[in-house]
Amino acid sequence: MNFANVIQQAKQMQKKLEVVQKDLAETNITGESGNGAVSVICTGQGKFKSIKLNAPSLGIDGETAETLEDLITVAMKNAVSEADKTAQNKMKGIVPAGINIPGLF
């Protein structure tokens, strides 16, 4: 087995992984519940983007729905941010410095 070929294949695989990660980051996926009463959008990487509440379906007025959407969005983004920080801190001890694994950090 030629070491140069292995390195070249690893570089090609890394480039492909980066393309897939970028594509997933740009892909929006919608999940619904309550027959469309609640809709959530996240990226293909599972990162929360937004929530939409169907006010009439939930028996609330539009202003209340917007306020709840804003509050839930901020809370979700804060939780995802903290989860990312926690994962990065835990992985620092495992992955040697300078090694970048797409999708891991």
trRosetta pair geometry for C-beta under 8 A, 3 or more apart (Angstrom, degrees):
i j d omega theta_ij theta_ji phi_ij phi_ji
1 5 7.3 -124 -179 64 70 118
1 6 6.5 52 158 -51 110 117
2 5 4.1 76 82 4 104 110
2 6 7.0 -177 94 -12 56 82
3 6 5.5 -52 -151 33 37 114
3 7 6.4 37 152 -19 68 103
4 7 5.8 -52 -149 36 32 111
4 8 6.3 34 151 -20 65 107
5 8 5.6 -54 -146 38 33 113
5 9 6.2 33 155 -19 66 106
6 9 5.8 -54 -148 37 29 111
6 10 6.4 32 152 -21 63 106
7 10 5.6 -55 -149 35 31 114
7 11 6.5 32 152 -19 64 104
8 11 5.8 -53 -150 35 31 112
8 12 6.5 31 152 -18 64 106
9 12 5.6 -53 -148 37 33 112
9 13 6.2 34 153 -20 66 106
10 13 5.7 -53 -147 37 31 112
10 14 6.4 35 152 -22 64 104
11 14 5.6 -51 -148 33 31 113
11 15 6.6 33 153 -19 64 103
12 15 5.7 -52 -151 34 33 112
12 16 6.5 31 151 -17 65 106
13 16 5.6 -54 -149 38 34 112
13 17 6.3 37 152 -21 66 105
14 17 5.6 -53 -147 36 32 113
14 18 6.4 35 153 -21 64 104
14 102 6.9 137 -158 -8 71 119
15 18 5.7 -53 -151 33 31 113
15 19 6.6 32 151 -19 64 104
16 19 5.7 -53 -151 34 34 112
16 20 6.4 31 152 -16 66 105
17 20 5.7 -55 -147 39 32 110
17 21 6.2 34 154 -20 66 107
17 102 4.5 151 130 59 111 136
17 103 6.9 -101 175 -6 108 116
18 21 5.7 -52 -144 37 30 112
18 22 6.3 32 155 -20 64 105
18 102 5.2 -142 -81 -95 62 155
19 22 5.8 -54 -149 36 29 111
19 23 6.3 30 152 -19 63 107
20 23 5.6 -55 -148 37 32 113
20 24 6.3 32 154 -18 66 106
21 24 5.7 -54 -146 38 30 111
21 25 6.3 33 153 -22 64 106
21 45 7.2 47 -155 -84 71 122
21 102 4.8 -129 -27 168 152 116
21 103 5.1 -139 -102 -62 121 91
22 25 5.7 -54 -148 34 30 113
22 26 6.5 16 156 -9 64 111
23 26 6.0 -68 -150 44 29 103
23 27 6.3 33 153 -31 66 110
23 44 7.1 -22 119 54 69 154
24 27 5.6 -53 -142 26 32 115
24 43 6.5 87 148 150 69 98
24 44 3.4 -123 -155 95 71 116
24 45 4.8 102 132 -53 113 79
25 43 5.5 1 -146 -178 37 145
25 44 7.0 -77 -35 50 21 92
25 45 5.5 11 -84 -12 62 128
25 47 7.5 23 -131 22 71 134
26 43 7.4 50 -5 -144 10 109
26 44 7.8 -7 57 14 44 114
27 43 6.2 100 69 -167 63 67
27 44 3.7 40 67 -32 120 120
28 41 5.4 -11 -167 -168 105 112
28 42 7.6 145 -151 77 58 26
28 43 6.7 -50 -96 -104 47 49
28 44 8.0 -69 -45 -35 12 76
28 49 6.8 -52 -125 22 97 160
29 41 7.0 148 73 -153 41 59
29 42 5.6 -28 63 68 93 75
29 43 7.2 67 14 167 92 11
29 44 6.1 110 -25 -82 117 57
30 39 5.8 -10 -168 -171 108 103
30 40 7.0 152 -153 78 57 44
30 41 5.3 -27 -95 -96 74 75
31 39 7.2 158 81 -154 43 54
31 40 5.0 -14 60 59 93 96
31 42 7.4 8 2 11 108 104
32 35 7.8 -12 147 169 118 8
32 36 5.4 -14 -168 -95 136 47
32 38 6.7 151 -154 85 57 56
32 39 4.9 -19 -98 -100 84 75
32 40 7.7 -179 -79 19 38 68
33 37 6.8 -52 98 56 64 89
33 38 5.0 -9 57 62 90 105
34 37 3.3 -46 108 34 126 119
34 38 5.5 72 31 11 119 89
34 57 6.5 127 134 148 115 127
34 58 7.7 50 138 -80 157 83
35 57 7.1 -157 84 -148 93 137
36 39 6.7 -1 -153 -55 59 103
36 54 5.8 49 130 -23 82 153
36 57 6.7 -175 93 -66 79 167
37 53 7.1 -1 160 -157 66 65
37 54 4.9 -113 -137 49 41 109
37 57 3.8 -144 -107 121 88 132
37 58 5.4 121 -169 -59 112 85
38 51 6.9 -20 -167 -169 89 101
38 52 7.5 152 -158 81 42 55
38 53 5.9 -12 -105 -109 71 66
38 54 7.3 -115 -56 12 35 85
38 58 7.8 75 -57 -69 84 123
39 51 7.0 153 85 -160 52 52
39 52 4.4 -8 61 57 103 101
39 54 7.6 74 -7 -33 98 96
40 48 7.2 -52 -176 -137 110 90
40 50 7.4 180 -151 94 51 45
40 51 5.1 -17 -103 -105 75 78
40 52 7.8 -165 -73 22 33 68
41 48 8.0 102 87 -164 53 52
41 49 4.5 -51 104 66 95 115
41 50 5.0 12 46 53 108 83
41 51 7.7 -157 19 -74 71 34
41 52 7.8 48 -14 -8 100 101
42 46 5.8 0 155 -154 136 30
42 47 5.9 161 -166 75 87 37
42 48 5.2 -46 -104 -99 97 39
42 49 5.8 171 -107 2 33 87
43 46 6.9 -41 71 25 75 20
43 47 4.4 11 28 48 114 94
43 49 6.4 108 -39 -45 76 113
45 103 7.4 -153 -129 -129 112 87
47 80 6.1 99 -143 -172 71 149
48 73 7.8 -177 142 -141 115 60
48 76 4.3 -99 126 150 163 124
48 77 6.3 -132 86 -74 112 59
48 80 5.4 -157 25 -44 104 143
50 69 7.5 21 -175 -177 86 105
50 73 5.8 -5 -127 -111 58 120
51 69 5.4 -162 86 -139 89 76
51 72 5.0 -37 42 101 151 129
51 73 5.9 -149 21 -68 94 81
51 76 7.3 127 -28 -5 119 150
52 69 6.5 20 -109 -118 35 131
53 58 5.9 -23 178 -5 106 151
53 60 7.5 -5 140 59 132 127
53 65 4.3 -152 86 -154 115 97
53 68 5.8 17 -7 86 156 121
53 69 5.6 -140 6 -65 101 96
54 57 4.0 37 101 20 113 120
54 58 6.4 139 81 -12 63 94
54 65 7.6 -98 108 -137 5 146
55 58 6.0 -75 -147 47 27 100
55 60 5.1 -101 -151 81 79 75
55 61 6.1 -5 -171 160 134 14
55 62 4.9 -97 -29 -85 168 51
55 64 7.1 119 -127 66 109 89
55 65 3.9 -98 -79 -38 97 144
56 59 7.5 37 -172 -72 32 32
58 65 7.0 134 53 -96 134 105
60 64 4.4 -106 170 87 117 131
60 65 5.5 145 97 -56 115 83
60 68 7.7 43 114 -4 164 141
61 64 5.0 93 59 10 75 104
61 65 7.1 -137 100 -7 39 91
62 65 5.4 -55 -148 35 34 115
62 66 6.4 33 156 -19 67 103
63 66 5.8 -52 -149 35 32 110
63 67 6.5 33 153 -18 64 105
64 67 5.7 -54 -148 37 32 112
64 68 6.3 30 154 -16 66 107
65 68 5.8 -58 -148 40 29 110
65 69 6.2 34 153 -24 65 106
66 69 5.5 -50 -146 33 31 115
66 70 6.5 32 155 -18 64 104
67 70 5.9 -56 -152 35 30 110
67 71 6.4 26 153 -16 65 109
68 71 5.7 -56 -144 40 32 110
68 72 6.0 28 160 -16 67 109
69 72 6.1 -59 -144 41 25 107
69 73 6.1 28 157 -23 63 111
70 73 5.8 -56 -145 35 26 113
70 74 6.5 23 159 -15 63 106
71 74 6.1 -56 -150 36 28 107
71 75 6.3 25 155 -16 64 111
72 75 5.7 -58 -146 40 31 111
72 76 6.1 30 157 -19 67 109
73 76 5.9 -57 -145 37 26 109
73 77 6.3 22 159 -15 63 109
74 77 6.0 -59 -145 40 28 108
74 78 6.2 30 155 -20 64 108
75 78 5.8 -56 -148 37 28 112
75 79 6.3 28 154 -19 64 107
76 79 5.7 -55 -148 36 31 111
76 80 6.3 29 155 -17 66 106
77 80 5.7 -52 -144 37 32 110
77 81 6.2 36 155 -21 64 107
78 81 5.7 -55 -147 36 29 113
78 82 6.4 26 156 -15 64 107
79 82 5.9 -57 -147 39 30 108
79 83 6.2 32 153 -21 65 107
80 83 5.6 -53 -146 36 31 114
80 84 6.4 35 153 -22 64 103
81 84 5.8 -52 -151 33 30 112
81 85 6.6 29 152 -17 63 105
82 85 5.6 -52 -147 37 34 111
82 86 6.2 36 154 -20 66 106
83 86 5.7 -54 -147 37 30 113
83 87 6.3 31 155 -19 64 106
84 87 5.8 -56 -148 37 29 110
84 88 6.3 29 155 -19 65 107
85 88 5.8 -55 -148 36 30 111
85 89 6.4 29 156 -18 64 107
86 89 5.9 -56 -149 36 29 110
86 90 6.4 24 156 -15 64 109
87 90 5.9 -60 -147 40 30 108
87 91 6.1 22 158 -16 66 113
87 105 7.8 -177 114 -111 104 58
88 91 5.9 -63 -143 41 28 107
88 92 6.6 48 155 -43 63 94
88 105 5.6 76 -108 -134 94 95
89 92 5.9 -36 -155 3 32 118
90 93 7.2 -61 -179 28 38 102
90 94 7.6 15 139 -5 65 115
91 94 5.4 -69 -156 42 53 109
91 95 5.4 10 164 8 93 111
91 104 6.6 156 -156 161 160 105
91 105 6.7 -146 82 -78 149 95
92 95 7.2 -66 -123 51 20 83
95 99 5.4 -132 174 77 98 114
95 101 6.6 -117 -128 0 146 120
95 104 7.1 111 -58 135 158 148
96 99 5.1 71 70 -1 82 122
100 105 7.2 -93 -143 41 72 122
101 104 3.9 34 89 7 106 137
101 105 7.1 102 60 1 75 90
